[in-house]
């Protein structure tokens, strides 16, 4: 029996009352939160395996919107079921086959079009958590419309050297105690980026942090982890502010 890699219990999370609203864009639903003033800067948030309805991800959307960005979290699962805490870990590999984080291009294009044409966005950044972190890494190799990216604890796929030739500035955030991503993989990622990446990038590891650490709401944080969670959030937003 392999341990569930998401070391936070998603069952006992505090509920969250969102500031934003839901929209339908072509074949995708999305959660959008806008700042109170006009801006032509936007950020796409890519959810983890728990999907776009999960309170923690909506909290992140609202947090980024509070920094002055039109922020949107589309349902990259296109109405299919997210992973649930009651699902069996043995089925995860099969579930992943139907939810491939490197097959998000069409949905990303739909959302980019919406942001540009309906919201007047001129600069668009992207952040993603876990499954979403993998999707961000993929999109930062493929989509030049994305001005900057932050990939938070996305498993590192190694299929080719092209994987390191990022199009725009990308920041990779990891937890030191993430047992889905080994420290060796992170070191290798840095070496490969140094070798192949022609744009600004950054890799940072946060002490003592497990997989999923950066998207907890304040009332769900443990006191010892709080400073690292807040630092990772600030780093994420600073990176976006630098480029978007």
N, C-alpha and C positions, 0 to 999 in steps of 0.2 A: 504494500500500500504506500504509494508515494504521497508525501505530504502536500497539501494544498499550498501552492507557492504564494498565495496572497495572504500574508501573515496578519492582515487586519480582518476582523470579523465584520463582514458587511451587513450582518443581520441586526446588530445593535447600534446602528448609527443614529445620530440625532436627525430628525427630519429637517428639511430646509425649505423656507418659503422664498421662492425665486422672485427676482426683480424684473425678469424679462418676459418674453411671450413666445409662443410657438408659431411657426409659419410652415407653409407647404411650398417647396420649390421643385417644380417638375415632379420627379418620382421620389423625392426625399422630403421628410419632415426635418425641421431644425429648430433649435432653441436659440433665440437671439436676445441679446441685451445691448442697449445703446447707452452711451453717456448722455447727459442732459443737454449737451451743446452739440453743434454741428461739427463733424470731423470727416476727413476723407481718408482716415487710417482705419484699417480693420485687422482683426486676428481671427483665424479659424482655430477652433479647439477640437482635437480628435480624442474621443473617449477611449477608455480601456475596454476590456472584454465585458464589463457590466453595462455598457451601452449609454446612450445619450440621455436616458431618463434618470440616471443615477444621481442622487442629491449632490454627491461630492463634486461631480464634474460641472454641474450647474453653478455650484458655489465658485468654482474656478472661472467660469464664464463671467459671472457677475463681478468677480474680483478684477479681472482684466478690463472689463468695461469701465469700472471705477477709475482706471488709469487713463481713460480718454480714448478708448477704441470701440468701434462697432465690433462686437464679439459674437461669434456664431458657433454653435456645436451641432453639426448635422448628424443625422442618424446614418452612419456609414454602414450599418447592417441592413439598411433599406427595408425596415419593417419586420425582418426576421428576428427570432429570439436572441437576446444577448445570452452570455453565460450566466447561469444562476448559481447561487451558493448551494442550492440543493442538487445541482447536477453532479454526476459521478466523474471523478478525476480521470478514470480510465477512458472516458469518452472524449477527453479534451483534444487529442490529436485529430480525431475525425471532425470535431466541431471546427477546429482551426482550418481544416481543408476547405470548409464552406465559408470561412470568414478570413480570407487571405489579406493581410495588411499591405501586401504589395499590389493588390488589385483595387485600388481606390481612385484611379485616375479619372474615371468618368464622373464620379461623384464630386471630386475636387473641382473639375471643370465646371460643373453645374453651379457649385457654390461660388466659385470665382466670378462667373458670369453674373450671378445674382448680386454679389457685392459691388461689382463695377457698375452694372446697369441700373439696379434698383436702389442702391445705397450710396452711389457716387464715390466708392472707394478707389483711391489711386495707389495706395501702398498697402500691401496685405502680407501679414506675417502668419506663421502657423506654429502651434504648440501641440504636442501629443503625449499621452501618458501610457506606458506599457505597450499594449497592442497599438495604441495611437502613436507611441514613440517610434515603433517600427514603420508605421505608415508615414510619419514625418520624414524619417531617414530616406525612405523610398521617394517621396515627393520632392525632396530637396535635390535629388539626382535627376529628376525628370521635368520639373515644372519651373521655368524661369520667371513665371509671374509671381512666385512667392519670394518676397524680398528678404526674409530671414526665417529661420526655423529653430525651435527648441524641442529636442527629443528627450523625454524623461523616461529613464529605464526601459527603453525598447530593447528587446533581445537583439543581439548583433548577428545579422545574417551574413554569412560569408560565402558568396557564390562566385565573385569575380573581383578583379582589381578596379573595375568601373564603379564598384560600390563606394569608393572613397573620393570620387571626382565630383564633389558637391558644386552646385551651380551658384549658390549664395550662402552668406554666413549662417553657420549652424552650430548650435551649442548642445552638447551631450551631457546630460545630468544622470548620475548613478548613485545608488546607496552602497556603502561599503559592505553591508551585511546582506545584500540581495543574493539569495541562493539560486536565482534563475540566471544570473549573469556573473561569471567568475571574474576575479580581478585580472587574471591573465588575458581574458578577452578584451578587457578595457585597455590594458597596456598595448595589446596588439592593434586595437583600433587607433590609438594615438600614433603608433609607429607608421601605420598605413596612411593615415591622414597626412602626416608629415611628408610622406613620400609622394602622395598623389594629389592632395587637395590644393587647389590654386586660390581659394578664397579664405577669408577669416573663419576660424573655427575654434572651439574651446571644448575641452573635456574636463569635467570636475566630479570628484567623488566625495560624498558627504559622510563623515564618520558615523559609524554605528547604525546607519539607516537601512531598513529592509525595503523590499520591493513595495512600491505603492505609497512610499512615505509622504510624497510632496502634495498629495491632493486631499489630505485630511482637513476637515473643518476645525476651527479653533477648539470647540468643546470636545472634539474627539482626540485631541493631541495629548500625548503623555508629556509631562513637564520636561523630562530629559531630552526628548526629541524636538520639542517646540523650537528652540533656537535654530536647529538645522533645517527644519521645515520652513521656517520664516526666511532663512537665508537663501534656500533654494528658490522660493517664490520670488524673492527680491531679485535674485540673479536672473531668473527667467524674464521678469518684467524689464529689468535693466537692459538685457540683451535685445528685447523687442524695441525698447525705446531708442536704443543706439542706432538701429537700422530701419525701423518702420515709422 
